[in-house]
Amino acid sequence: MPVPAVIAAAAENFRFNSRSLERLVEDLSPEEWLRRPAANMNHIAWIVGHMAWTRGRLLHYLGTEWPQPGLDLYARGVKLQEDSAYPSAEWLLGTWRESTSMLSSTLENATEDLLATPVAQGPPSADGKMSGIVNFMAMHETYHGGQISFLRCWLGHKGTMG
């Protein structure tokens, strides 16, 4: 079933972000995943985990449960932990890939009725409906991809967008 038009651009952004993230981190060392420019800034491991966690939240809003207890470490507002608290890059990427598959399937099966459901609380929604949450979450994810791109360059790697 094709993705409904009201979230088609968001679905494409999620696909693009899925491919981009793989390129952004493919040549990073385990140490680079945990480096950060300042003590109050997130590292790439946290950002990738947070992106997967927010996908889990979106799946939940859309009625698909994806239990990933290890992602609680990346919830909105959770303070950074010691580096040893974070799972490996391999675990994060495996979780990311799983979220990609789950989200793609869920978006393809989202109904117009579900997307038109009014929402009172939760993530921002420009249209006050579930469709607005999907669109916001795609933008949110792209924002965090930009942070990873910045950190990648800060670490001395070339950009991946040209």
Secondary structure, DSSP 8 states (H G I E B T S, - for coil): ----GGGHHHHHHHHHHHHHHHHHHTT--TTGGG--SSTTS--HHHHHHHHHHHHHHHHHHTT-----GGGGGGSTT-----GGGS--HHHHHHHHHHHHHHHHHHHHT--HHHHT-B-SSSS--TTSBHHHHHHHHHHHHHHHHHHHHHHHHHTT---S--
